[in-house]
Amino acid sequence: MKELAPKCDPNGVYSVKRVCMELGVCHKTFMRYRAKGLIQPLNPENSRRPVFSGRSIIECWNKLTKI
């Protein structure tokens, strides 16, 4: 995980690949975060192409830094 806060737009919409890049983690680590409920998709009904808000990326990073 990156030590600096993500510089993404809080109102933006991001793919899984971009979320991994912003957080500085691999896909498997990201999936563990999602399974633990640290980050939620904007479209939970679409399991094939979930998208995430920039705000949820920042909140996830904040939660992870406090662990």
N, C-alpha and C positions, 0 to 999 in steps of 0.2 A: 504494500500500500504506500502511496505517496505521502510524504510528510507535510507537504504544502496543500492547502485547501484547493479543491477543484475550481477552475476558472470557467465554469460553464454558466450559461444564461439561465437563471432560475425559472424563466417562463418558456424555455426551449424544450424540445422533445428529442430524445436520444435513443438510439438502438443499443442493443446489448453490447456490441463491439465497442461503441463509443463510450458507454458507461464503464466498461473494463479499462479503457484507455484513460478516462478521467480519474478513476480511482487508483489506477496503477496495479491492477490485479489481473490474474488469468481468468479464463472463462469458468473453470471449475471452482475457483475461490468465489467468484461472483455468484455462482449457483448456490453455494453454501450460504452466502449472505442472504440470498433471496429465500431459501428454505427456512432460515432462522427468523425471517420476517423483518430484516433490517432495511429492506427496500421493496417497494411494491410497484407493479406496473400500472400505467394509466389505463390499459385495456386488459384486465385480467381474463376476459372471456376469449381472447385470442392468444392461445398458448404457443402458436407457431412463430409469431412476430410480435413479441411484447415490446412496448416502448415505455420509456421512463422520463419523468420530468426532471429538469435541472434541479428543481427544489428538492426532489427526493434523493438525488445524487448527493447534494450538499448535506442533507439531513443524515444520510447513511454515513458519510465521512465523519460528521460530528459524533454520531453514536460510536463509531469504531475508534475514534481517538480517545473516548472516555472509558473504554474497556481496559 
